[in-house]
Amino acid sequence: MEDKPQNINSNSPFRGSGGKPTITIEYCPKCNWMLRAAYMAQELLSTFSDDVHGVLLQPSEVSGRYTIRIDNVDLFDRKREGRFPEIKELKQLVRDVVAPDKSLGHSDKKTD
């Protein structure tokens, strides 16, 4: 990825309820990607439960779409990247935006 997402600090107008951002996973239901989206949501919630307001699973009206946003900031787009994100990569992307100082343990090595 060329552009890194911007850090959403506590003063950002993008913050959701309680000063915490909401992650949205928009997926194509016609492509049967709901289970993939639910799995990624579960992983993100188990890692960032104290750092986010929640994870929203949003069925897309556009065929083939699989995008991940934090509030209104694009984080990952399957069509742009030509693939789905790996969980380790996704956690690093989310961490860099919502909790830059958070350790991800064994998943903490950055992949550039």
N, C-alpha and C positions, 0 to 999 in steps of 0.2 A: 504494500500500500504506500502510495506516495504522500498523501496528506494525512497527518495525524489529527484526530479529533481534538477540538479545543477542550481545555479543562473547564468544567462547569463548577465554579466555586459557589460558596454559600450566598453570595450577593447576586448571583446570576438571575435574570428574569425568567430563565428556563426552568428553575427549580419547581418541582411539584409540591404536593401537600407536605407540610411539616419541614420544608427546606430540603427535601430529598427528591432526587430525580426518579422518573418512571422510565423503565426500559420497555420498548415496544418491539415485539417480533411480529412482523407482517409476513404471512406465509400464504402460499397458493393452496387452497383446499382441494382444487381439482387435481393437483399433482400429488395429493396424499402426503403433504409435508407437515401436517398437524402434529404427529408424534415426534418428529424431529424438533419442531418448535417447542413442544411441551418438555422434551428432554433438556433442551438448552435452557429453558426457563427454570426448570428444577435445579440445574447446576448453578445458574446465576443466583437464584434465591438462596441456595445453601451456602454460597460463598459470600454474598453481599447483603444478607438479610438486614444488617444494621445500617447499611449505606444507601439503600434505595427504598423508595416508597412502595414499589412493586414491579411486577413484570406483566405486561399486557400482551395476550395472544390475539392478534387481529387478522381474521381471514381477509385476504386481498381480493379485490374485484378484478385485478389484473393477473392474467394467467402467467405462471412461471415466476412470480415475484417472491423473493425471500430477502427481506431487509431487516436490519436491526438498527434501532434509533434509541438515543437517550434524550428524552423530552423531544425536541424537534431537531436534534443534531444527528445527522447520518453517521453511523458507526461502521456498518458493513452492508454491502449490497452484492448479492450472489451474481447478478448479471455483470456488474462492473468488474468483479474479481474473477469471474469465470469458474467459481467453485463455492462450496459451503465453508464456513469457518470451522477450524478445529476448536474444540472446547478450550484447550490451553490458550490458544490465540485469542479467543473471544474474551476469556477472563482477563487476559492482559490488557486488551483494548478497553474493557469496561473499567478495570482498576485504574488505568491511566487517566480516565475522565472523572470518576466518582470518588476515588480514594487513592491518590497517587502514592501515599506513604504505606499503603497496606501490603503486607507480605502475602504472597500466594503459596508459600512453602515450596514444594517440589516443582510446582508449575511456574516458579518465579523467574526462570531464565528467559531473558528477552530473545525473541527470534526476529532478526532484522532482515 
